[in-house]
Amino acid sequence: MKRLHLFAVLLWFGAVFPPAQAAAPSYDDLRADPDALPMQPVWQLRPVDPDAPPWEDVFAFTLGMAPELAARSRWLSLNPGDSAERSPALFDTFEGRALFLAPAARSFCDGRWRVVRLERIGINAVLQPEFKVWLVERGPDGAQRVTQAYGRVDAQGRWAVPPKTCAGEDTVSADAPAALSYPMAGEPAPAESGLQVETVLGQPGLRDAQGRWRTPAPVRDIATAQWMRGRQEPVPAGSNALGLIDVQGRTVIPFLFSELPDAAGPRRIRLCTAAGQDRRLSADTPRACRWQRLRGGATGTPPRPVQDPDSGRWGYQDASGRWAIAPQFQQARAFRHGYAVVSGPYPQQWRPPGWQDSRPILRSIQRSGRHWVAEAMVRNASTGGQWALRYGVLNDAGQWLAPMPEYVFHIAVLVPPGGRSGYYAELLAQHLPRLLGREVQVDYVPQATQDDYRRLMTQGGTATALLAALRLPRGGIAGVHKGPDIDQLMHALRPVALLASQPQVLAIDSAQADALGIADIDDLLAYARAHPGALRIATGDDGWTGHLAFGQFRALSGVDVQRVVVAGMYPDSDVITKQRAAQLLFAPVNGVATAVRRGQLRVLGTAAEPAHPQRFDGAVWPALASNPALAGFTAYDRFSLWAPENSQAASNRTLQEAVAQVLALPSVQKQLQDLQVVAGGGSPEELLALENEERRRWERALSLPAPAAPPSP
């Protein structure tokens, strides 16, 4: 397939990147440098391997609400923890989606307030979320200060109650009665499920209708079950518990129990543990008991318990009064059937045989919407090696959901580095990660085939492809724009936003201007009317913006000038300053800037709208449209964003909001102004309206027959 030269295109496609591992910044970091904090990555909850789930990722959250509220609210506030880089999110337990602060809500009050970090999300007593955010305020003098505040969002992640008023005052306190009611989706009753919660030896689990465990199967060994029960409410260091030893002093039953009977026979002992999910134990707490088989035992005269007067500890002495088992226990009973119940320090470092610390110890499971919320004690790298309370989420298929990072955007520029497309791609890649919570990478791909276009325009999906065409309308104008037959594919794209508009300028050779007495646009029009066909204006190939500018110039002014076609998008200044192929040219600012500074070219006007005058080296260039003869004249290179045919409108809107945020940044505005570029960022509907307007401009530009032009140089 031949290379497509017709369109310079920005192509966005996705790939999964691992989550960042760097330590989360502190509030002191923010105060030290208000612009230095990266926005936390956002994520989606996705099913993971049910046979080997990544427990560290599944149990990744603290719950920003009282656990008993989970059954009544459709919103779970999932906070990844103080040391996590992931952004907190609301999880809609009915729709199964994670809700983050919308890109449009990252700033408010016309940019006075900027949200740089989302600290946590809570759910209040009336089941409405509240967001705690870190804010940067930019004052009228440009100075910045930082603060923290609370706000409320709607079901789209936009501010329903902003954290600050535009006057800089705190909004209503998060807990005040006046703040309790605001627009938010309702809280319907939990949906029916084919899964049921069952508790075995104090361990909750989920079973399906076939009796299969969808959560870790509860253990049957009652000593292990008792240890897991103790871990649900971690036993304080220094606590004592009961265990069983043999006559050699070897531990037979670990020191885990608060109550323990003597061995009831040579081969067994009855062990009991709390049976329900209620962790507040009392005399009414149900108990589950089982007989534990014992191996071995001893015959003969066992040693007797004796308290050491020096240490106060208990041990065992033989008939001659020698210590058979050294004093080490808080309490000690007499041996029975070769075993003795003793009291000693709770074994904080003990683990059941074969136990893996990555496994969660479930405390409770409850229904929320169409999902299940599991509360567990976990101990892994994410908790710093300490036991900590975390929460996980399951769907009705019994699949654990883990937070997976959003797809990374790769901006692929289908021309070599150094051009305008690459510049805008790098600009977006610099700023979009803060707003989207995704990595953005620029790839330069100077080769593209028609098959590439077909695949990307129709199959790119929401997270895999986005195109930015250099000009409008998409697919061009029949009979003018020449190239591969991709027009139908171009029209299948969905609008996202206008990115930038760069106007053409009309420049004249300075020596020719002096010789012909042309100092401004009025002089040019007067000379052209007095000398029909005498002036030549150079432009790029048919279909590029210079062609549009030339056609409009003739159609609106009615003057007879000739067009000189130069190969490429726009002519080089040498075409008129050295080759003398024409007296004037249409080109973007970057095509004439060097020659203007050298005094070789003089700009008579720009093809910009009068509302956006162009400034160059301190001078204001007049808009051609400000002349009555050229009213309505504009000609811009349009850089616009389009999503693939199978993308989703909601995702495209999120991206449009993020692009608008980037283009509104003062630093970006300054960059674009220096390049004589007008920032876009409008809605998809506005982009479609602009496309129709550009089509009408082309129709007007082509309304007059083209004069015979001299051969191209």
PyMOL commands that set and color helices and strands:
alter all, ss='L'
color gray80, all
select helices_A, chain A and resi 27-32+55-58+67-69+103-106+177-179+222-232+381-383+420-436+450-459+461-464+487-492+510-516+521-530+545-557+574-577+589-597+624-626+628-630+649-664+666-674+684-701
alter helices_A, ss='H'
color red, helices_A
select strands_A, chain A and resi 9-15+43-47+62-63+75-79+89-92+97-99+107-108+113-123+129-138+144-153+159-161+196-200+203-207+240-246+251-257+268-274+287-293+304-307+314-317+323-329+331-332+339-345+361-368+371-378+388-394+400-405+408-413+440-444+466-469+494-509+536-539+562-565+584-588+601-606+614-616+619-621+636-643+678-679
alter strands_A, ss='S'
color yellow, strands_A
deselect
rebuild
show_as cartoon
